[in-house]
Amino acid sequence: MTRPPNIVFIGKKPILTYVNATLTLLSNEPVVTIKARGRSITTAVDVSQMIVKRMNAVGYKISGVRIFSERMESKDGKERNVSTIEVDVSKP
């Protein structure tokens, strides 16, 4: 399975790793989507805000936010809902 070229998946790495990855993609793509599930949602919001607020001279902006739930099977075999967020960051 290949991953789409303009999506940054948020995990457990340091926040600046995702900020750098997003900025790198924004140099080549007009819109980059930051995607996270569960406890990583707060990190995704922090990444998007760091880019928009601290890079305001460049003019990056949040062009879309989508929130939804996905059904997933947990390690113990039970089905549960996991919250997901997608934040679109675009350049001027």
RACOR-V724783 format. One line per field, one symbol per residue. phi: phi as a letter, one per 30 degrees, with the letter a starting at -180 (. if undefined). psi: psi as a letter, one per 40 degrees, with the letter a starting at -180 (. if undefined). burial: # if it has 16 or more other ideal C-beta (glycine too) atoms within 10 Angstrom, else .. A space follows every 50 residues. Layout:
phi->???
psi->???
burial->???
//
This chain:
phi->.ccedcbcddbcddeddddddddddddccdbbccbbbhddeddddddddd ddddcdddjdbdcabbbaccdbcdddjddbdbdbbbcccbcd
psi->hiiiefhhhhbeiiddddddddddddddidhhhhhiibeedddddddddd dddefdddfiiheihhiiiihihideeihihhiiihhhhii.
burial->.....#.#.#.......##.###.##..#..######..##.###.##.# ##.......#.......................##.#####.
//
